[in-house]
Amino acid sequence: MKAIGGRYRSSFLQKVKVASRLVKKDTQSLRVRLMDELEAMFHIAKEAAKAQSITVEEAQNWMRIMAYLSQVMNSLSKSFDEAKAMEYLENLERMMRESKEHNETSKGN
């Protein structure tokens, strides 16, 4: 997918890496900073979903990521579990990898 492989993807993955490092820090300040990073990821995904140059399928993938981010933020706002936070971030990375792999497969056909 063009948008997943472009500037949005690299910005998003950079935020995932920052958020992953934050998980290893102090819990309370971490929770606030992690929520800020997740919100930033949400805004990147939102901009990507609204980009003029993407297909409907690409927009749907970004909206799926936005929905997942919303679930993660909701869960973390209720309680903080370091292991669960890492699991959420790993799922986000997996979703990005799958989108990229799907894009590469689609180009090959």
C-alpha positions in Angstrom: 0.0 0.0 0.0 1.4 3.3 -1.0 0.6 5.3 2.1 1.7 2.5 4.4 5.0 2.3 2.7 5.5 6.0 2.5 6.2 8.8 4.9 3.3 7.9 7.1 4.7 4.4 7.8 8.1 5.7 8.8 6.6 8.4 11.1 4.2 5.8 12.6 7.0 3.2 13.2 9.2 5.9 14.8 6.4 6.7 17.3 6.0 2.9 18.0 9.7 2.7 18.9 9.5 5.7 21.1 6.5 4.3 22.9 8.2 1.0 23.3 11.2 2.6 25.0 8.8 4.5 27.3 7.2 1.3 28.6 10.5 0.6 30.3 10.4 3.8 32.4 8.5 5.0 35.5 4.9 3.8 35.5 2.9 6.9 36.3 4.9 9.3 34.1 5.1 6.6 31.6 1.4 6.3 31.4 1.0 10.0 30.6 3.8 10.0 28.0 2.6 6.7 26.4 -0.9 8.2 26.1 0.7 11.2 24.4 2.6 9.0 21.9 -0.5 6.9 21.2 -2.5 10.0 20.5 0.3 11.2 18.1 0.1 7.8 16.4 -3.6 8.2 16.1 -3.3 11.6 14.4 -0.7 10.2 12.0 -3.0 7.4 11.1 -5.9 9.8 10.8 -4.0 12.0 8.3 -2.9 8.9 6.4 -6.5 7.7 6.2 -7.6 11.1 4.7 -4.7 11.4 2.2 -5.9 12.0 -1.3 -3.3 9.6 -2.8 -4.5 6.4 -1.2 -6.9 3.7 -2.2 -10.1 2.8 -0.3 -8.3 -0.4 1.0 -5.4 1.7 2.3 -7.8 4.1 4.0 -9.6 1.1 5.6 -6.2 -0.3 6.9 -5.4 3.1 8.5 -8.9 3.3 10.0 -8.4 -0.2 11.4 -5.2 1.0 13.1 -7.0 4.0 14.4 -9.7 1.8 15.9 -7.0 -0.4 17.6 -5.2 2.7 18.9 -8.5 3.9 20.4 -9.0 0.5 22.2 -5.4 0.6 23.5 -5.8 4.2 24.8 -9.1 3.3 26.5 -7.5 0.2 28.1 -4.5 2.1 29.3 -6.6 4.9 30.7 -8.3 2.4 33.0 -5.2 0.6 34.2 -1.6 0.3 33.3 0.1 -3.1 32.8 3.6 -2.9 31.4 3.4 -6.4 29.8 0.0 -5.5 28.2 1.4 -2.2 26.9 4.3 -4.0 25.2 1.8 -6.5 23.7 -0.3 -3.6 22.3 2.8 -2.0 20.7 4.0 -5.3 19.3 0.5 -5.7 17.7 0.8 -2.2 16.2 4.1 -3.2 14.6 2.6 -6.5 13.4 -0.3 -4.6 11.8 2.2 -2.3 10.0 4.3 -5.2 8.8 1.2 -7.0 7.5 0.1 -3.9 5.6 3.5 -3.6 4.0 3.6 -7.3 3.1 0.1 -7.1 1.6 1.2 -4.1 -0.4 4.3 -5.9 -1.7 2.2 -8.9 -2.6 -0.3 -6.8 -4.4 2.4 -5.1 -6.5 3.7 -8.5 -7.5 0.4 -9.5 -9.0 
